[in-house]
Amino acid sequence: MPISALPKRNTSAAPQPRRLHHLGPILALIVIGVLTVAVIAAPASIVQRLLPEPVHAEDFSGSLWHGSAGRVLVNSHDLGAIEWHLHPWPLLRLALAADVHWVKIGFVADAGITVDRRGAAARNVVGGGPIEDLYDLGVAAGWRGTTQFNFSELTFGFPDDAGKGGAVRLSSVVGDLGLSALSSPQIAGGTDLGGYALHLADAAITEGTDATAQLTDTGGPLEVRAAVHYSVKQHTGLLSGTVRERAGASPALRNQLELLTQMHARDSEGRIPVELEFTL
């Protein structure tokens, strides 16, 4: 058969299956819609199922999206009440983000919280109140005063053995803490000790480094200049610096300072060296 007689082959391109890449955004919107509806519809009480064993919450109201718990306890310690407003977008990457409002009697705080499998972070933590409202959370009984704080960053790392009782580790802390009208019955009969400011500027804290902060007075009967060093690995801290009375110091406070001079003599400017170790 001559070549010209052979049937011609169809050289036109075969039809291609319709591409489905345009379905990706549609599927994503469907997933977002389902998650949003689920979060809005779910009652706030479902939060209790998500909490770790030492944490218990009750007196719920609202929804999982925007709800509150009238009472939160950690290891039987009453942490007060909490209100949250959840952000849905981080749920797509298996993270939790919410604006949180916390109240403990007269002590209040607001913050933006994010939590994922690696750890937790609090941004723009602002609040304050009477420190005596925090006695059952570790503040030494008898101390009185008012605190104000503004932390731009507080982050915590979750240990690899978190499910086996591993401790959460402080990773960074940046911000300021203020105290005013501070007093204690153990110091000069409860006389007013004035106000103080603590500045924390460590953006990264590891087990091999110390967290550091500067402590100064903001007026009152005592002039204080001190630094605080905290060992994350040892869970111990050291406050070291100097203290000196001002003209308005009470006789009881002056007598207490004179007792300190029996252990540490005043320097050439009349300041008394002080060192205080603590565990946290």
MIMARKOL-139519 format. One record per residue (C-alpha): residue in three letters; x, y, z; residue number from 1. Coordinates in Angstrom, 1 decimal. Example, Ala and Ser with C-alpha at 12.3 -4.5 7.8 and 13.67 -1.06 7.14 Angstrom:
2
SITE    r       x       y       z    k
SITE  ALA    12.3    -4.5     7.8    1
SITE  SER    13.7    -1.1     7.1    2
***
This chain:
280
SITE    r       x       y       z    k
SITE  MET     0.0     0.0     0.0    1
SITE  PRO     1.4     3.4    -0.9    2
SITE  ILE     2.3     5.5     2.0    3
SITE  SER    -0.1     8.2     0.9    4
SITE  ALA    -2.9     5.7     1.3    5
SITE  LEU    -2.3     5.0     5.0    6
SITE  PRO    -4.9     6.6     7.3    7
SITE  LYS    -3.7     9.9     8.7    8
SITE  ARG    -3.0    10.0    12.4    9
SITE  ASN    -4.8    12.6    14.4   10
SITE  THR    -2.0    14.8    15.7   11
SITE  SER    -4.3    17.2    17.6   12
SITE  ALA    -3.8    17.2    21.5   13
SITE  ALA    -6.0    14.8    23.4   14
SITE  PRO    -8.5    16.4    25.7   15
SITE  GLN    -7.0    17.0    29.2   16
SITE  PRO    -9.0    16.4    32.3   17
SITE  ARG   -10.3    19.6    33.9   18
SITE  ARG    -7.9    20.8    36.5   19
SITE  LEU    -9.2    20.8    40.0   20
SITE  HIS    -6.8    23.3    41.5   21
SITE  HIS    -9.5    25.9    41.7   22
SITE  LEU   -11.3    23.7    44.2   23
SITE  GLY    -8.6    24.2    46.9   24
SITE  PRO    -9.9    27.7    48.1   25
SITE  ILE   -13.5    26.4    48.0   26
SITE  LEU   -12.6    23.4    50.2   27
SITE  ALA   -10.7    25.7    52.6   28
SITE  LEU   -13.7    28.0    52.9   29
SITE  ILE   -15.9    25.0    53.6   30
SITE  VAL   -13.5    23.8    56.3   31
SITE  ILE   -13.4    27.3    57.8   32
SITE  GLY   -17.2    27.5    57.7   33
SITE  VAL   -17.6    24.2    59.5   34
SITE  LEU   -15.1    25.1    62.2   35
SITE  THR   -16.7    28.5    62.7   36
SITE  VAL   -20.2    27.0    63.1   37
SITE  ALA   -18.8    24.3    65.4   38
SITE  VAL   -17.0    26.8    67.6   39
SITE  ILE   -20.1    29.2    67.8   40
SITE  ALA   -22.5    26.4    68.5   41
SITE  ALA   -20.4    24.5    71.1   42
SITE  PRO   -21.2    25.5    74.7   43
SITE  ALA   -18.4    27.1    76.8   44
SITE  SER   -18.5    24.1    79.2   45
SITE  ILE   -16.7    22.0    76.6   46
SITE  VAL   -13.5    23.8    77.6   47
SITE  GLN   -13.4    21.6    80.7   48
SITE  ARG   -12.7    18.5    78.5   49
SITE  LEU    -9.7    20.3    77.0   50
SITE  LEU    -8.0    21.3    80.3   51
SITE  PRO    -5.1    19.4    81.8   52
SITE  GLU    -5.7    17.3    84.9   53
SITE  PRO    -4.7    19.8    87.6   54
SITE  VAL    -7.0    22.4    86.2   55
SITE  HIS   -10.7    22.5    86.9   56
SITE  ALA   -13.3    25.1    85.8   57
SITE  GLU   -17.0    25.6    86.6   58
SITE  ASP   -19.9    28.0    86.3   59
SITE  PHE   -19.6    28.3    82.6   60
SITE  SER   -21.6    30.7    80.4   61
SITE  GLY   -21.6    31.6    76.7   62
SITE  SER   -20.1    29.5    73.9   63
SITE  LEU   -16.7    28.1    73.0   64
SITE  TRP   -16.3    31.1    70.8   65
SITE  HIS   -17.0    33.8    73.4   66
SITE  GLY   -17.6    32.5    76.9   67
SITE  SER   -16.5    32.6    80.5   68
SITE  ALA   -15.9    30.4    83.6   69
SITE  GLY   -16.9    31.9    86.9   70
SITE  ARG   -14.3    29.8    88.8   71
SITE  VAL   -11.0    28.3    87.8   72
SITE  LEU    -8.9    26.1    90.1   73
SITE  VAL    -5.4    24.8    89.7   74
SITE  ASN    -4.4    22.1    92.2   75
SITE  SER    -7.3    23.3    94.4   76
SITE  HIS    -6.1    26.9    94.3   77
SITE  ASP    -8.8    29.4    93.3   78
SITE  LEU    -7.6    31.4    90.3   79
SITE  GLY   -10.7    33.5    90.1   80
SITE  ALA   -12.9    34.0    86.9   81
SITE  ILE   -11.9    34.2    83.3   82
SITE  GLU   -13.6    35.4    80.1   83
SITE  TRP   -12.3    34.6    76.6   84
SITE  HIS   -12.9    35.6    73.0   85
SITE  LEU   -11.6    32.9    70.6   86
SITE  HIS    -9.9    33.7    67.3   87
SITE  PRO   -10.9    30.9    64.7   88
SITE  TRP    -8.0    31.3    62.2   89
SITE  PRO    -5.2    29.7    64.2   90
SITE  LEU    -7.4    26.6    64.6   91
SITE  LEU    -6.5    25.8    60.9   92
SITE  ARG    -2.8    25.3    62.0   93
SITE  LEU    -3.8    23.4    65.2   94
SITE  ALA    -3.1    26.4    67.5   95
SITE  LEU    -5.3    28.3    69.9   96
SITE  ALA    -5.5    32.1    70.1   97
SITE  ALA    -7.8    34.2    72.3   98
SITE  ASP    -8.2    37.5    74.0   99
SITE  VAL    -8.5    36.8    77.8  100
SITE  HIS    -9.9    38.8    80.7  101
SITE  TRP    -9.1    37.5    84.2  102
SITE  VAL   -10.5    38.6    87.5  103
SITE  LYS    -9.4    37.6    91.0  104
SITE  ILE   -11.5    39.6    93.5  105
SITE  GLY   -10.1    43.1    92.8  106
SITE  PHE    -7.2    41.9    90.7  107
SITE  VAL    -7.7    42.1    86.9  108
SITE  ALA    -5.6    41.4    83.8  109
SITE  ASP    -6.1    41.4    80.0  110
SITE  ALA    -3.9    39.6    77.5  111
SITE  GLY    -3.7    38.0    74.1  112
SITE  ILE    -3.0    34.3    74.5  113
SITE  THR    -1.7    31.8    71.9  114
SITE  VAL    -1.1    28.1    72.6  115
SITE  ASP     0.3    25.4    70.3  116
SITE  ARG     2.1    22.1    70.7  117
SITE  ARG     5.5    23.9    71.4  118
SITE  GLY     4.3    26.2    74.1  119
SITE  ALA     2.2    29.2    75.1  120
SITE  ALA     2.7    33.0    74.8  121
SITE  ALA     0.9    36.0    76.3  122
SITE  ARG     1.2    39.4    74.6  123
SITE  ASN     0.3    42.8    75.9  124
SITE  VAL    -0.4    41.6    79.4  125
SITE  VAL    -1.9    44.6    81.3  126
SITE  GLY    -3.5    44.8    84.6  127
SITE  GLY    -3.1    45.0    88.4  128
SITE  GLY    -4.8    45.3    91.7  129
SITE  PRO    -4.3    44.6    95.5  130
SITE  ILE    -1.6    42.0    96.1  131
SITE  GLU    -3.5    40.7    99.1  132
SITE  ASP    -6.1    39.3    96.7  133
SITE  LEU    -3.3    36.9    95.5  134
SITE  TYR    -2.5    35.3    98.9  135
SITE  ASP    -3.7    31.9    97.9  136
SITE  LEU    -1.6    32.1    94.7  137
SITE  GLY     1.8    32.4    96.5  138
SITE  VAL     2.0    36.0    97.7  139
SITE  ALA     3.3    35.9   101.3  140
SITE  ALA     0.5    36.5   103.9  141
SITE  GLY     0.6    39.9   105.5  142
SITE  TRP     2.0    41.8   102.6  143
SITE  ARG    -0.2    44.6   101.3  144
SITE  GLY     0.0    47.1    98.4  145
SITE  THR    -1.1    47.7    94.9  146
SITE  THR     0.6    46.4    91.8  147
SITE  GLN     0.4    47.5    88.1  148
SITE  PHE     2.0    45.5    85.3  149
SITE  ASN     2.5    45.8    81.6  150
SITE  PHE     4.3    42.9    79.9  151
SITE  SER     4.8    43.0    76.2  152
SITE  GLU     5.9    39.3    76.2  153
SITE  LEU     5.5    36.3    78.4  154
SITE  THR     6.3    32.9    76.8  155
SITE  PHE     6.5    29.4    78.1  156
SITE  GLY     7.9    26.2    76.6  157
SITE  PHE     6.2    22.8    76.9  158
SITE  PRO     8.5    20.0    77.9  159
SITE  ASP     8.8    16.8    75.8  160
SITE  ASP     7.4    14.9    78.8  161
SITE  ALA     4.5    17.2    79.4  162
SITE  GLY     2.1    14.3    79.4  163
SITE  LYS     4.1    12.7    82.2  164
SITE  GLY     4.1    15.6    84.5  165
SITE  GLY     7.1    17.6    83.1  166
SITE  ALA     7.3    21.2    84.2  167
SITE  VAL     6.4    24.1    81.9  168
SITE  ARG     9.5    26.3    81.4  169
SITE  LEU     9.5    30.1    81.3  170
SITE  SER    11.1    31.1    78.0  171
SITE  SER    11.0    34.9    77.9  172
SITE  VAL     9.7    37.8    79.9  173
SITE  VAL     9.7    41.4    78.8  174
SITE  GLY     7.9    44.2    80.6  175
SITE  ASP     7.5    46.2    83.8  176
SITE  LEU     5.9    45.6    87.2  177
SITE  GLY     5.1    48.4    89.7  178
SITE  LEU     4.3    48.3    93.4  179
SITE  SER     2.9    51.1    95.5  180
SITE  ALA     1.9    51.5    99.1  181
SITE  LEU     3.8    48.4   100.0  182
SITE  SER     3.8    47.2   103.6  183
SITE  SER     4.3    44.1   105.8  184
SITE  PRO     3.7    43.6   109.5  185
SITE  GLN     7.1    41.9   109.7  186
SITE  ILE     8.9    45.1   108.6  187
SITE  ALA     8.9    48.1   110.9  188
SITE  GLY     5.5    47.3   112.3  189
SITE  GLY     3.7    47.5   108.9  190
SITE  THR     4.8    51.1   108.1  191
SITE  ASP     4.5    52.2   104.5  192
SITE  LEU     7.6    51.1   102.5  193
SITE  GLY     6.8    53.2    99.4  194
SITE  GLY     6.7    52.2    95.8  195
SITE  TYR     9.0    50.2    93.5  196
SITE  ALA     9.5    49.4    89.8  197
SITE  LEU    10.8    46.1    88.4  198
SITE  HIS    12.0    46.2    84.8  199
SITE  LEU    12.5    42.8    83.0  200
SITE  ALA    14.2    42.8    79.6  201
SITE  ASP    15.3    39.2    79.0  202
SITE  ALA    13.9    38.2    75.6  203
SITE  ALA    15.4    34.7    75.8  204
SITE  ILE    15.7    32.6    79.0  205
SITE  THR    17.3    29.2    78.9  206
SITE  GLU    18.5    26.7    81.5  207
SITE  GLY    22.0    27.9    80.9  208
SITE  THR    21.3    31.6    81.5  209
SITE  ASP    19.8    33.7    84.3  210
SITE  ALA    16.8    36.0    84.0  211
SITE  THR    17.7    39.4    85.2  212
SITE  ALA    15.7    42.5    86.3  213
SITE  GLN    16.4    45.9    87.7  214
SITE  LEU    14.6    47.0    90.9  215
SITE  THR    14.4    50.7    91.9  216
SITE  ASP    12.2    52.7    94.2  217
SITE  THR     9.6    55.2    92.9  218
SITE  GLY     9.6    57.3    96.0  219
SITE  GLY     8.9    56.8    99.7  220
SITE  PRO    11.0    56.2   102.8  221
SITE  LEU    13.6    54.0   101.2  222
SITE  GLU    16.1    54.5    98.4  223
SITE  VAL    16.6    51.1    96.7  224
SITE  ARG    18.9    50.1    93.9  225
SITE  ALA    19.0    46.4    93.2  226
SITE  ALA    19.3    43.7    90.6  227
SITE  VAL    17.4    40.4    90.5  228
SITE  HIS    19.0    37.2    89.0  229
SITE  TYR    16.9    34.2    88.6  230
SITE  SER    18.2    30.7    87.7  231
SITE  VAL    15.7    28.8    85.6  232
SITE  LYS    17.5    25.5    86.1  233
SITE  GLN    17.8    25.8    89.9  234
SITE  HIS    14.5    27.7    90.4  235
SITE  THR    16.3    30.1    92.8  236
SITE  GLY    16.8    33.8    92.7  237
SITE  LEU    19.1    36.4    94.3  238
SITE  LEU    18.2    40.0    94.9  239
SITE  SER    21.3    42.1    95.6  240
SITE  GLY    21.8    45.8    95.9  241
SITE  THR    21.7    48.7    98.4  242
SITE  VAL    19.1    50.4   100.5  243
SITE  ARG    19.2    53.7   102.4  244
SITE  GLU    16.5    55.5   104.4  245
SITE  ARG    15.2    58.9   103.3  246
SITE  ALA    14.4    61.9   105.5  247
SITE  GLY    10.7    60.8   105.8  248
SITE  ALA    11.5    57.3   107.2  249
SITE  SER     9.7    56.3   110.4  250
SITE  PRO    11.7    55.6   113.6  251
SITE  ALA    10.6    52.0   113.4  252
SITE  LEU    12.0    51.7   109.9  253
SITE  ARG    15.3    53.4   110.8  254
SITE  ASN    15.7    51.0   113.7  255
SITE  GLN    15.1    48.0   111.4  256
SITE  LEU    17.8    49.3   109.0  257
SITE  GLU    20.2    49.7   111.9  258
SITE  LEU    19.8    46.0   112.6  259
SITE  LEU    21.0    45.4   109.0  260
SITE  THR    24.1    47.4   109.6  261
SITE  GLN    25.2    44.8   112.1  262
SITE  MET    25.6    42.3   109.3  263
SITE  HIS    26.6    44.7   106.5  264
SITE  ALA    28.3    48.0   107.2  265
SITE  ARG    27.2    51.1   105.3  266
SITE  ASP    29.3    52.3   102.4  267
SITE  SER    30.8    55.7   102.0  268
SITE  GLU    27.4    57.1   100.9  269
SITE  GLY    25.5    55.6   103.7  270
SITE  ARG    23.9    52.8   101.7  271
SITE  ILE    23.5    49.3   103.2  272
SITE  PRO    24.3    46.3   101.0  273
SITE  VAL    21.5    43.7   101.0  274
SITE  GLU    21.2    40.2    99.6  275
SITE  LEU    18.1    38.1    99.6  276
SITE  GLU    17.8    34.6    98.2  277
SITE  PHE    14.4    33.1    97.2  278
SITE  THR    12.9    30.1    95.6  279
SITE  LEU    10.3    30.3    92.9  280
***
